[in-house]
Amino acid sequence: MTKTTPVRKSARNKPCALRLPCCNGNPETTVLAHIRRFGWAGIAQKPNDLLSLYACSSCHDVLDGRAKGECTDADVLRAHGETLQTLIREGLVSIKGVK
């Protein structure tokens, strides 16, 4: 069973941050997509929720390799940064000592 967290719930109805050419543009399909690159998690494991980004169902399928398409590290970094900025703005993520 997948544990639902406030960060995962925050993806609901958000625009896709990944915006690959296949993007369906439907915020109703947006989820918190975990970045399974760079050795951040093993097979069948999810990395920490902070290592994630908002992605529509179509972009998420490409990111996870379920669908064909190109998703560069630059795409992932941009989307991850946009998602973190949203999480900070919404008060779900904070940096100790920074207001």
N, C-alpha and C positions, 0 to 999 in steps of 0.2 A: 504494500500500500504506500502511495506517495504522500509524504507529509506536506500539507499546504501551509505556507508561511505568508506573512504579510507582504513580503517582497514578491512572491509568486502571485498572490491575489492582485497586486498592483498592476499587473499586465492587462487585466480585464479592460477592454474597450480603449486601449491605448493604440496610437498609430504604430505601425511597424517601423522599427529603427533600422532594420537591416536593408530594406528597400532594394533588393536584387531585381534584375530585369523581370523575374517571374512574379514579383510581388502582386498579391491579389487586392491590396489596398483596403481590405475589410478589417476594421479594428475589432469586430466581433470574433475574429479567429486568432487574435494576438494572444500569445502565451509568453512566459518567461523561458527562453531557450538557453539551455546551459551550453557553455563553450567547451567542447570536448577536444581541445587541441592542446599542444604544448605539454602533454603528460600530466594535465591537471586532474585527471580521473582515469581509472582503469576501465576495462571492458565491463559493460552493464552497470557502471557507476556514474553518478552525477557529481560534478564538482560543487563547491560551495555556491550558494545562490548569488553571491557577489560576482561570480565569474559567469555572467549571463547577460542576455540582452533581450529586448522586446522584438519578437518576430511573428509575422502572420503565419498561417499554416503553410503557405506555399514556400516562403523563405526558410521556415524551420525545416521543411523536408529537404531542401538543398543543403542547408547547414549540416544536418545530421546524415546526409548521404542517402536518403530515401528516394530522392529525385535527382535527375541530372540538372546540372547548371554549375556556374562558376561562382564561388564565394571566396574572395581573396582575404588574406590577413588584414589588409587595409579596410575592407568592408566590415570585418568583425571588430576591428579596433574602433572605427568610427561609431558603429552601432553600440558597442559596449560603453564608450564614452557618453553618448547621448542618453543611454539608459541610466548610467550612474548619475548624470546631472539631474535627471528626472527624479530618481530616488532620493537624492540629496534635497532637492527643492520641495519634495513632498514629506520630508522629515523621516523617511524610512532608513536612511543611512546618514551618519554624521561622523565627523572627524574630531576626535577629542582635542579640545583646546582651540578649535576653529568655529567661529560663529557665522 
